[in-house]
Amino acid sequence: MVYYRPHGNEVAVFETAARRKLPVLLKGPTGCGKTRFVRHMAEKLGRPLITVACQEDLAAADLTGRFLLEGGSTVWRDGPLTRAVRQGAICYLDEVVEARADVMTVLHPLTDDRRSLPLDRLGEELHAPDDFLVVISYNPGYQAISKELKESTRQRFVSLTFDYPSPEIEAEIVVAESACSPEVAAQLVKLGRGSRNLRSHGLGEGASTRMLVYAGELVVAGLSLKEAAEATLVGSLTDDAEMTKALRELVKSVLG
């Protein structure tokens, strides 16, 4: 099973929502475990998972499907959302606010008591089986105000708020995922938390738990802790000269 370390009641809430066929919204910063949590829950519930990485060009037709010309014939090809409805899968739309507005419109009848997906081009309406579930996620601290979820959309979902775990749990995750020593993990977590404190001084995003795992993997592969920190926590977080300097000072203060 996909490794996931709970640090709240998120597993119980998700299981209850899935049992009641209620759509779920996950919100939290980049790299804090939202996608891993969905993968873990899909395995735990024994349901197939179809994931869509949303971006600004994603339209409703990309989710539902379209007619394509193949071998001289016009054929219909289901999109990922339609496949999920037919299969009774969990459909996970990651960073959903990045998609076009019509994407949310097509989700609406699937996230209320209708649980249906109209396919106008086929003249068909699919009714979702009991195991089908819509899960969406976004980072409320990252997107512009124009890309925030509307109130009318948020109120269709059971909401789970994610954040970076406590230092002890985060170190446990880094050890489990990267196979580094607990001592290395503790130092990486200290660096990560220090970088997050720099967000109030102009850094766009602090180091994610995922980034700390990458750094741990580099150490296990033979790099020094300082080299691993430079390649991840410094090099990947910013291109700004002043913030780069601040991050290097942070690394020096933690690692010596």
LINGI-V581730 format. One line per field, one symbol per residue. burial: b if it has 16 or more other ideal C-beta (glycine too) atoms within 10 Angstrom, else e. A space follows every 10 residues. Layout:
burial->???
//
This chain:
burial->eeebbebeeb eeebeebbee ebbbbbbbbb bbbbbbbbbb bbeeeebebb bbebeeebbb ebbbbeeeee eeeeeeebbb bbbbbebebb bbbbbbbbbb eebbebbebb beeebebebe eeeeebebee bbbbbbbbbe eeeeeeeebe eebeebbbeb ebebbeeeeb bbbbbebbeb eeebbbbbbb bbbbbbebee eebebbbbbb bbbbbbbbbe eebebbebbb ebbbeebbee eebeebbeeb beebee
//
